[in-house]
Amino acid sequence: MQLDHATIVTADLDSARRFFVDIAGFTEGARPPFSVDGYWLNASGRPVVHLIAAPASGAAGRVMPRIDHIACRLDSAGEWQALLERLDAHDIGYQTAQVPASAVQQEQRQLFVALAPGVVIEFVTAARQALQPKP
């Protein structure tokens, strides 16, 4: 089994699309003609993030869906450094953390970006590949 996609429902559709395309490096892909606006964003040639437009508040009696976070794995030091450079160039704040090594996985580095209230995007890589962010 593998993760197919994550759907993010947001009132600021265009800002979310710009973040995923301009900063995270996803590409905009083909999307079926649904009755609600949105985007399908691709990584490695397939749609993995679905963005859907939503009103600022939910309909009466309906809970607005949300995602706590989605995580994107970066496999090389070059990808990690390029991400840091794009975040810095666009003045986007982030927090970093370290996942200690365990018997089942090596040490990892995490980077978290608050995309919108209630939605966090995590990027993760092997710690040996992660260059330190600028202070």
Secondary structure, 3 states (H helix, E strand, C coil): CCCCCEEEEECCHHHHHHHHHHHCCCEEECCCCCCCCEEEEEECCEEEEEEEECCCCCCCCCCCCCCCEEEEECCCHHHHHHHHHHHHHCCCCCEEEEECCCCCCCCEEEEEEEEECCEEEEEEEEHHHCCCCCC
